[in-house]
Amino acid sequence: MLTKQYIAELKHKGNGDISALISSQRDVGSINFILESLGYLPKNFNPDFLYKLLRHNHSQVRLNAVKNIGKLNGKGDTKSLFELYKKETDTSVRREIVSSIGRQREPVNKPLLVDFLQDQDPKIVCQAIRGLLVFERDNDVETSLRPLVNHPNEMVRTIIYKEYFAKENKNKNILPHAQTCDFLKNIVVKADVLEALKVVPDESVHLTFTSPPYYNARDYSIYPSYQDYLEFLEKVFIETRRITKEGRFLIVNTSPIIIPRISRAHSSKRYGIPFDLHPYLVKNGWEFIDDIVWLKPEASVKNRIGGFMQHRKPLGYKPNSITEYLMVYRKSTEKLLDWNIRSYDYETVKKSKVADGYETTNVWKIDPCFDKVHSAVFPVELCKRVIRYYSYKGDLVFDPFGGSGTVGRTAKSLNRLFFLTEKESEYFEYMKSKTKNPNLFDELKTQFLTLEQFKKEATK
Ligand SMILES: C[S@@+](CC[C@H](N)C(=O)[O-])C[C@H]1O[C@@H](n2cnc3c(N)ncnc32)[C@H](O)[C@@H]1O
């Protein structure tokens, strides 16, 4: 009977026996079992039969033969592998050939690995890069690899950026990850966000949570067109990215909106803001992480289904919209989340741990909140969850569209710092009036600044 132990014994005896064993097999499953059981190949191993198997008509056998040739540590015949690569149609075998040649770590294989960089399959390009990066501080390798920072595939670009460009671009004046500038701590600035951000240094904030204006659906902001609106938000989130610490999060709350029809002869228009904004964020270096759905009770939303309930005619179906999106993005970085977490001291990590009862799904059932002055305020519960799940105590939380200041007040109640901008005097004054609550005052008082005052503080 064919067992792993029997194969191991034959392998160590000298592999004429393995070759004979393979020739005597009638079915492909047994040949694969032998090849997959070979494990480590001893120094005296004769690989000739493996090269014959490169011509086998079953792709899994060819794949296993290539894998074993890759274990020959510099003794593998790359010419045979390259011949197979040129005519092979099976993707897994092609990838394994490149990986096998790379694993041999032989300088003579460098030109071959450089050739593989032209392959259409991004995984082959990545395998070839891996094989080439073994040759550290090799000028030829660097010259071949650097231009791939503009490769069409995003994984390839990321590897090359990390290898050759990330260290060069690091700005030496940036504060340690857990810290931020004093002039941004617990500040509300009455200004257009784009003006205020001009004086904010790179990598200052740990988390941004915001709900942007709803295009022209509410009266606090008017844009000439939807395209203008999206381009305005693009600028805000490019700047937000600049001031965000490496690898930290942006959470944007939006939902599709409806602009009512101007007369019965026209139809109303619906705009899918979360979906239209998404490509602008990803294009500008925000990595998509999660979509969280904020679910509201049906009784709390506008009734759209009423007409359909009467007529029941297909095409006229308009469901009540009981959801909004919280789109979660991370400032793209080659660093892992562990790197971010390790930037905090033991005590901070311990104190910031999320207590039991946290949300386990991406559907968050939360009642909306209504306010007598501002028409679109966040429920405190929504802010609490975002701030607890995506920041540490002492972090700076930013909201470019401050409104009534819910993000700021919640951040403070959770021992975080906040920085808000709000362009409308009415809401700025409203925020001020809300801080009369003495609980909001401790050693770091909230400051309400005009743009000029803020600019002065920034240059102190
Ligand atoms: C949806 S509301 C945010 C409400 C807020 N989340 C809250 O809980 O109160 C958007 C806010 O952005 C403000 N805003 C609009 N354009 C702005 C800009 N260019 N700069 C700063 N604030 C702006 C609006 O005045 C409005 O108060």
The ligand as an SDF file (V2000), in Angstrom:
LIG
                    3D

 27 29  0  0  0  0  0  0  0  0999 V2000
  -24.8700   67.2360    7.8770 C   0  0  0  0  0  0  0  0  0  0  0  0
  -24.3740   68.6070    8.7660 S   0  0  0  0  0  0  0  0  0  0  0  0
  -23.4110   67.9220   10.0650 C   0  0  0  0  0  0  0  0  0  0  0  0
  -24.1510   67.7570   11.3420 C   0  0  0  0  0  0  0  0  0  0  0  0
  -23.3220   67.2010   12.4740 C   0  0  0  0  0  0  0  0  0  0  0  0
  -22.8670   65.8690   12.1760 N   0  0  0  0  0  0  0  0  0  0  0  0
  -24.0650   67.2180   13.8000 C   0  0  0  0  0  0  0  0  0  0  0  0
  -24.1400   66.1830   14.4750 O   0  0  0  0  0  0  0  0  0  0  0  0
  -24.5970   68.2630   14.1560 O   0  0  0  0  0  0  0  0  0  0  0  0
  -23.1840   69.3810    7.7400 C   0  0  0  0  0  0  0  0  0  0  0  0
  -22.6370   70.6820    8.2540 C   0  0  0  0  0  0  0  0  0  0  0  0
  -21.5770   71.0850    7.4080 O   0  0  0  0  0  0  0  0  0  0  0  0
  -21.5490   72.5040    7.3780 C   0  0  0  0  0  0  0  0  0  0  0  0
  -20.7620   72.9040    6.2030 N   0  0  0  0  0  0  0  0  0  0  0  0
  -21.1430   72.8790    4.8950 C   0  0  0  0  0  0  0  0  0  0  0  0
  -20.1470   73.2920    4.0930 N   0  0  0  0  0  0  0  0  0  0  0  0
  -19.0870   73.5630    4.9010 C   0  0  0  0  0  0  0  0  0  0  0  0
  -17.7700   74.0250    4.6570 C   0  0  0  0  0  0  0  0  0  0  0  0
  -17.3450   74.3040    3.4210 N   0  0  0  0  0  0  0  0  0  0  0  0
  -16.9490   74.1800    5.7140 N   0  0  0  0  0  0  0  0  0  0  0  0
  -17.3620   73.9110    6.9770 C   0  0  0  0  0  0  0  0  0  0  0  0
  -18.6220   73.4960    7.2680 N   0  0  0  0  0  0  0  0  0  0  0  0
  -19.4800   73.3240    6.2440 C   0  0  0  0  0  0  0  0  0  0  0  0
  -23.0130   72.8650    7.3030 C   0  0  0  0  0  0  0  0  0  0  0  0
  -23.2420   74.2020    7.7190 O   0  0  0  0  0  0  0  0  0  0  0  0
  -23.6360   71.8310    8.2430 C   0  0  0  0  0  0  0  0  0  0  0  0
  -23.7850   72.3380    9.5370 O   0  0  0  0  0  0  0  0  0  0  0  0
  1  2  1  0
  2  3  1  0
  2 10  1  0
  3  4  1  0
  4  5  1  0
  5  6  1  0
  5  7  1  0
  7  8  2  0
  7  9  1  0
 10 11  1  0
 11 12  1  0
 11 26  1  0
 12 13  1  0
 13 14  1  0
 13 24  1  0
 14 15  1  0
 14 23  1  0
 15 16  2  0
 16 17  1  0
 17 18  1  0
 17 23  2  0
 18 19  1  0
 18 20  2  0
 20 21  1  0
 21 22  2  0
 22 23  1  0
 24 25  1  0
 24 26  1  0
 26 27  1  0
M  CHG  2   2   1   9  -1
M  END
$$$$
